[in-house]
Amino acid sequence: MSNQTISPKQLFELMTQGKSIHLVDVRTPAEYQEIHVDIAKNIPLDKLSPSALGVDPNSTEPIYVICRSGARGSQACQSLLGSGLSNVVNVEGGTMAWDQAGLPVTRGKKTIALDRQVRMLAGSLIFLFSLLALVHDTRWAVLSGLMGAGLLHAGLFDSCMMGMCLAKMPWNQAKS
């Protein structure tokens, strides 16, 4: 199953034509709070399911999925298609492309992007493990190697366990 896609401008045109649009933003609540498309409903990727969407699984109405840049949106589409939904469409380039196109968004409190948090944590841990291997015991280098293997896996399969864990941290949840 391959994902259908739509450009932000095409989706906005549908919205301005008065079409009923079901748009789901699969980013963390904190990312959503920072900037989002006005009509988007926030359902984080780890909580996404047909029942969470509140749609009839047999419906042919399209469900549009948006994230930050398109990768999580693509994962969400694959998940929803695998759950039996048939008309799922990923917004190309995500919220970043939507904003860059000059389309309307709601802005809130600034947060550190999840991918940046992953790089900061992975880099810190690799630095720490390397330092411990140099000054304490060379066996610490194994953890640096494992961290590198995890980053390689995340890059190859576009799925990051560290990112999924960080997404659940309190600072990545919206504050009311």
C-alpha positions as CSV (number, residue, x, y, z in Angstrom):
1,M,0.0,0.0,0.0
2,S,1.4,3.3,-1.0
3,N,0.4,6.7,0.5
4,Q,-1.6,9.2,-1.3
5,T,-0.3,12.7,-0.9
6,I,-1.6,16.2,-1.3
7,S,0.2,19.5,-1.3
8,P,-0.6,22.1,1.3
9,K,-1.9,24.5,-1.3
10,Q,-4.2,21.8,-2.8
11,L,-5.6,21.0,0.6
12,F,-6.2,24.7,1.4
13,E,-8.0,25.1,-1.9
14,L,-10.4,22.3,-0.9
15,M,-10.9,24.0,2.4
16,T,-11.7,27.4,0.8
17,Q,-14.2,25.6,-1.5
18,G,-16.2,24.7,1.6
19,K,-15.4,21.0,1.5
20,S,-15.6,19.1,4.8
21,I,-12.0,18.3,5.7
22,H,-10.9,15.8,8.3
23,L,-7.3,16.8,9.1
24,V,-5.4,15.0,11.8
25,D,-2.1,16.3,13.2
26,V,0.0,13.4,14.5
27,R,2.7,15.4,16.3
28,T,3.2,15.7,20.0
29,P,0.8,18.0,21.9
30,A,3.6,20.4,22.6
31,E,4.6,20.6,18.9
32,Y,0.9,21.0,18.0
33,Q,0.6,23.8,20.5
34,E,3.6,25.7,19.0
35,I,2.1,25.8,15.5
36,H,-0.8,24.1,13.7
37,V,-3.3,24.3,11.0
38,D,-6.5,25.8,12.4
39,I,-8.8,22.9,11.5
40,A,-6.4,20.1,12.5
41,K,-7.3,17.8,15.3
42,N,-4.3,16.6,17.4
43,I,-4.0,12.9,17.8
44,P,-0.3,12.0,18.5
45,L,1.1,9.2,16.4
46,D,1.4,6.8,19.3
47,K,-2.3,7.2,20.1
48,L,-3.6,7.1,16.5
49,S,-6.2,4.5,15.6
50,P,-9.5,4.5,13.6
51,S,-11.4,4.6,16.9
52,A,-9.3,7.6,18.1
53,L,-10.3,9.4,14.9
54,G,-14.0,8.8,15.5
55,V,-14.6,7.9,11.9
56,D,-16.6,5.0,10.3
57,P,-14.0,2.4,9.1
58,N,-16.1,1.9,6.0
59,S,-16.2,5.6,5.1
60,T,-14.7,6.7,1.8
61,E,-14.3,10.3,3.0
62,P,-10.6,11.2,2.9
63,I,-8.7,11.6,6.1
64,Y,-5.8,14.0,5.7
65,V,-2.8,13.5,7.9
66,I,-0.2,16.2,8.7
67,C,2.9,16.2,10.9
68,R,6.0,18.4,11.0
69,S,7.7,17.6,7.7
70,G,5.9,14.5,6.3
71,A,7.7,11.5,7.8
72,R,5.4,10.8,10.8
73,G,2.4,11.6,8.5
74,S,3.6,8.9,6.1
75,Q,3.9,6.4,9.1
76,A,0.5,7.4,10.3
77,C,-1.0,6.8,6.8
78,Q,0.6,3.4,6.6
79,S,-0.8,2.5,10.1
80,L,-4.3,3.7,9.2
81,L,-4.3,1.9,5.9
82,G,-3.2,-1.2,7.7
83,S,-6.1,-0.8,10.1
84,G,-8.5,-1.0,7.2
85,L,-9.2,2.6,6.3
86,S,-9.0,3.1,2.6
87,N,-8.8,6.8,1.9
88,V,-5.9,8.3,3.9
89,V,-3.9,11.2,2.4
90,N,-0.5,12.6,3.7
91,V,0.0,16.3,3.5
92,E,3.4,16.8,1.6
93,G,6.0,18.5,3.7
94,G,3.8,18.7,6.8
95,T,3.2,21.8,8.8
96,M,6.5,23.3,7.8
97,A,5.5,23.3,4.1
98,W,2.1,24.6,5.1
99,D,3.6,27.5,6.9
100,Q,6.3,28.2,4.3
101,A,3.5,28.4,1.7
102,G,2.1,31.3,3.7
103,L,-1.1,29.5,4.6
104,P,-2.9,30.3,7.8
105,V,-1.7,28.7,11.1
106,T,-2.2,29.2,14.8
107,R,0.9,29.9,16.7
108,G,1.6,29.3,20.4
109,K,4.5,28.7,22.7
110,K,7.8,27.7,21.1
111,T,9.2,24.2,21.8
112,I,12.3,22.3,20.8
113,A,11.5,20.0,17.9
114,L,11.5,16.3,18.6
115,D,14.2,15.5,16.0
116,R,16.4,18.1,17.6
117,Q,15.8,16.6,21.1
118,V,16.8,13.2,19.7
119,R,20.1,14.6,18.3
120,M,20.8,16.4,21.6
121,L,20.3,13.4,23.7
122,A,22.0,10.9,21.4
123,G,25.0,13.2,21.0
124,S,25.2,13.8,24.8
125,L,25.1,10.1,25.5
126,I,27.7,9.2,22.9
127,F,30.0,11.9,24.2
128,L,29.5,10.7,27.8
129,F,30.1,7.0,26.9
130,S,33.2,7.9,24.9
131,L,34.6,10.0,27.7
132,L,33.9,7.2,30.2
133,A,35.7,4.8,27.8
134,L,38.7,7.0,27.7
135,V,39.1,7.8,31.4
136,H,37.5,4.9,33.2
137,D,37.0,1.6,31.3
138,T,37.1,0.8,27.6
139,R,34.0,-1.3,27.9
140,W,31.9,1.9,27.9
141,A,32.7,2.2,24.2
142,V,30.2,-0.6,23.6
143,L,27.4,1.8,24.6
144,S,28.6,4.4,22.1
145,G,28.6,1.7,19.5
146,L,25.1,0.7,20.4
147,M,23.9,4.3,20.3
148,G,25.4,4.7,16.8
149,A,23.7,1.4,15.7
150,G,20.4,2.8,17.0
151,L,20.8,6.0,15.0
152,L,21.7,4.0,11.9
153,H,18.5,1.9,12.4
154,A,16.4,5.1,12.9
155,G,17.8,6.5,9.6
156,L,17.4,3.3,7.6
157,F,13.8,2.5,8.8
158,D,12.6,6.1,9.5
159,S,11.5,5.0,13.0
160,C,13.2,6.2,16.1
161,M,12.6,4.5,19.5
162,M,14.3,7.3,21.3
163,G,12.0,9.8,19.6
164,M,9.0,7.8,20.5
165,C,10.1,7.8,24.2
166,L,10.9,11.5,24.2
167,A,7.5,12.3,22.7
168,K,6.0,10.9,25.9
169,M,8.0,13.1,28.2
170,P,6.2,15.8,30.2
171,W,7.9,18.6,28.4
172,N,6.5,17.3,25.1
173,Q,2.9,17.4,26.4
174,A,0.7,20.5,26.0
175,K,0.3,22.6,29.1
176,S,-3.2,23.9,29.6
